[in-house]
Amino acid sequence: MKTIVTIPARLGSTRFPKKVLADLCGKPMIQHVYERAKMASIADDVYVLVDATEVENVVHSFGGKSIMTSPECYCGTDRIVSVLHQIQADFIINVQGDEPLLDPKSLVAIHERAKISQADIITPIFKITDFADIDDPSRVKVAVCQNGKALYFSRSPIPFVRGIEKSKWLTSYQFWGHIGVYGYRRALLENYKNLHPSALETAESLEQLKFLDNGYAIDTVIAEWPTIGIDTPEDLKKATAWLNSRK
């Protein structure tokens, strides 16, 4: 199963302009993401999907490979689909360009699960241990079946633990957080443009709900640690502190 990792990297960002090029411990953030993806032994190749020459030049400066895409693509998956004819692989793993603390082991786990799972998509989840994450709408939660299949994703706390004070929910139920990395079978991406619009996706602003709403199965693997997605300069400070603590 030939596997390629793609890293959609949009230059424009409303909350944090040019965040993929932001300095993180002496390297542009996109370089951290690329290097971590390259550490995954299952990756036959890694490409950064860029939408601006400025990002393309930075990627090439550290020896990375890139594919130019249209700046009009509205999400990472749409960006992959737009250049799918240039990506020769059976399995494509989508890593966001703002995930510099990605654990390469998660990519390996996704690849291995794809070998035995019948699901169309494989994605990592992690155990929530901090109550603040349950209430934080930027931390996406996921409800899973006993077999690991995803039932639903939400920015709200799911499930609602009835009869127990909310502050004590973590003591009575294992909540799961979602990491925005996806392993796609090629056939799904080839059919992407035929998927019906999803009211659930629009309501929660979560792309993965579009796939569930269209009848696709999403399987999960458990990551060793949550990532810190970089949406704001404050997130960048957290990532800097985390990397410094690991030195």
C-alpha positions in Angstrom: 0.0 0.0 0.0 1.8 3.0 -1.2 1.4 5.9 1.3 2.0 9.5 0.8 1.7 12.2 3.4 0.4 15.6 2.3 0.6 18.8 4.3 -1.8 21.5 3.1 -0.2 24.8 4.0 -2.4 27.9 3.4 -0.5 31.2 3.6 -3.5 33.3 4.5 -4.9 32.8 8.0 -7.5 35.1 9.6 -6.5 34.7 13.2 -2.8 34.3 12.6 -1.5 35.6 9.2 1.3 33.6 7.6 1.3 31.2 10.6 2.8 28.3 8.6 6.0 30.5 8.2 6.1 31.6 11.8 9.4 31.0 13.6 9.3 28.2 16.1 12.5 27.5 17.9 14.6 28.7 14.9 12.7 27.0 12.2 9.5 28.0 10.2 6.6 26.0 11.6 6.0 24.2 8.3 9.5 22.8 8.5 8.7 21.2 11.9 5.6 19.6 10.4 7.5 18.3 7.4 10.3 16.9 9.4 8.0 15.1 11.8 6.1 13.6 8.8 9.3 12.4 7.3 10.1 10.5 10.5 7.2 8.2 9.9 8.7 5.0 8.5 5.5 4.3 6.4 5.7 7.5 4.3 6.9 6.7 0.8 7.0 10.5 0.3 5.9 13.8 1.8 4.6 16.8 -0.1 3.6 20.3 1.2 0.6 21.5 -0.7 1.2 25.3 -1.0 -0.9 28.1 -2.4 1.8 30.8 -2.6 5.3 31.2 -4.0 6.4 32.5 -0.6 5.6 29.2 1.1 7.0 27.2 -1.8 10.4 29.0 -1.6 10.6 28.3 2.2 9.8 24.6 1.7 12.4 24.3 -1.0 15.0 26.1 1.2 15.0 23.2 3.7 14.9 20.5 1.0 11.2 19.8 1.1 8.9 18.8 -1.8 5.9 20.9 -2.7 2.9 20.9 -5.1 1.3 24.3 -6.0 -2.5 24.5 -5.5 -5.1 27.1 -5.9 -5.6 29.6 -3.1 -9.3 29.2 -3.6 -9.4 25.7 -2.0 -11.6 26.1 1.1 -10.1 23.2 3.2 -7.2 20.8 3.3 -9.0 17.9 1.8 -10.2 20.1 -1.1 -6.6 21.1 -1.6 -5.5 17.4 -1.8 -8.4 16.5 -4.2 -7.4 19.4 -6.5 -4.0 17.9 -7.2 -4.9 14.2 -6.7 -3.7 13.4 -10.2 -0.2 14.4 -9.1 -0.3 12.1 -6.1 0.4 8.5 -7.0 -0.6 6.6 -3.9 -3.2 4.2 -2.6 -3.4 5.8 0.8 -3.0 9.5 1.5 -2.5 10.9 5.0 -3.5 14.5 5.5 -1.5 16.4 8.1 -2.4 20.0 8.8 0.4 22.6 8.2 -0.2 24.0 11.7 0.6 20.8 13.7 4.3 21.1 14.4 4.1 18.8 17.4 2.7 15.9 15.5 3.8 12.5 16.8 5.2 10.4 13.8 4.0 7.3 15.6 0.4 8.4 15.0 1.0 8.2 11.2 2.4 4.7 11.6 -0.6 3.7 13.6 -3.0 5.1 11.0 -1.2 3.2 8.3 -1.2 -0.1 10.2 -4.9 0.2 11.1 -5.7 0.8 7.5 -4.3 -2.6 6.6 -6.9 -4.4 8.8 -9.8 -1.9 8.9 -12.6 -1.6 6.4 -13.2 2.0 7.3 -12.7 4.7 4.6 -10.9 7.1 6.9 -8.5 6.5 9.9 -7.9 9.3 12.4 -6.1 9.6 15.8 -7.7 10.4 19.1 -6.3 11.0 22.6 -7.5 10.6 26.1 -8.7 13.9 27.6 -7.4 14.3 31.1 -8.0 18.0 31.7 -11.5 19.1 32.4 -10.8 22.4 30.6 -10.5 20.5 27.3 -14.1 19.2 27.7 -15.6 22.7 27.7 -13.1 24.2 25.2 -14.9 24.5 21.8 -11.5 24.6 20.0 -10.7 21.1 21.4 -12.8 18.8 19.3 -14.4 15.8 21.1 -15.3 12.5 19.6 -17.7 9.7 20.7 -16.5 6.3 19.7 -18.0 2.8 19.6 -16.5 -0.1 21.5 -14.8 -1.2 18.3 -13.1 2.2 17.9 -15.3 3.5 15.1 -16.2 7.2 15.4 -19.9 7.9 16.2 -19.8 11.7 16.1 -17.4 14.7 16.5 -18.4 17.9 18.3 -17.1 21.1 19.8 -19.5 20.5 22.6 -18.8 18.0 25.4 -20.0 14.6 24.3 -21.5 12.6 25.7 -23.6 14.4 28.3 -23.1 12.4 31.6 -26.5 12.5 33.2 -26.9 12.5 36.9 -23.3 13.5 37.7 -22.0 17.0 38.5 -20.2 18.3 35.4 -16.9 19.0 37.2 -16.8 15.2 38.0 -17.5 13.9 34.5 -13.9 12.8 34.0 -14.1 10.5 37.0 -17.0 8.6 35.5 -16.3 8.5 31.7 -13.3 8.5 29.4 -13.7 11.5 27.1 -11.8 11.5 23.9 -10.2 14.4 22.0 -9.6 14.5 18.2 -6.4 15.2 16.4 -6.9 16.7 12.9 -4.9 14.1 10.9 -6.7 11.8 8.4 -5.7 8.8 6.5 -7.8 8.6 3.3 -8.3 5.7 0.9 -7.8 7.0 -2.6 -11.3 5.9 -3.7 -12.9 8.3 -1.2 -10.9 11.2 -2.4 -11.8 10.4 -6.0 -15.4 10.6 -5.0 -15.1 13.7 -2.9 -16.6 16.1 -5.3 -19.8 14.0 -5.4 -20.5 14.2 -1.7 -23.6 16.0 -0.6 -23.3 19.2 1.4 -23.7 18.5 5.1 -25.7 20.6 7.6 -23.8 19.0 10.4 -20.5 20.0 8.9 -21.8 23.6 8.6 -23.2 23.7 12.1 -20.1 22.5 13.9 -17.6 23.7 11.3 -16.0 20.3 11.3 -15.1 18.8 8.0 -15.1 15.2 9.2 -18.9 15.4 9.8 -19.4 15.7 6.0 -18.0 12.2 5.7 -20.1 10.7 8.4 -23.2 12.5 7.0 -22.5 10.9 3.6 -22.2 7.4 5.1 -18.5 6.9 5.3 -17.0 5.1 8.2 -14.2 6.7 10.3 -12.0 4.4 12.4 -9.7 5.7 15.1 -6.3 5.0 16.6 -5.1 6.2 20.0 -2.3 8.8 20.0 0.3 8.9 22.9 -0.2 12.6 23.4 -2.4 15.5 22.1 -0.9 18.0 19.7 -1.0 21.7 20.0 -2.6 23.1 16.8 -1.3 26.6 16.1 -4.3 28.9 15.6 -3.0 32.0 17.4 0.3 33.6 18.5 -0.5 32.3 22.0 -0.6 28.7 20.7 2.8 29.3 19.2 4.1 30.3 22.6 2.7 27.0 24.1 4.4 25.0 21.3 7.7 26.8 21.9 7.5 26.0 25.6 6.6 22.3 24.9 9.6 21.9 22.5 12.0 23.5 24.9 10.8 21.2 27.6 11.6 18.2 25.4 15.2 19.2 24.7 
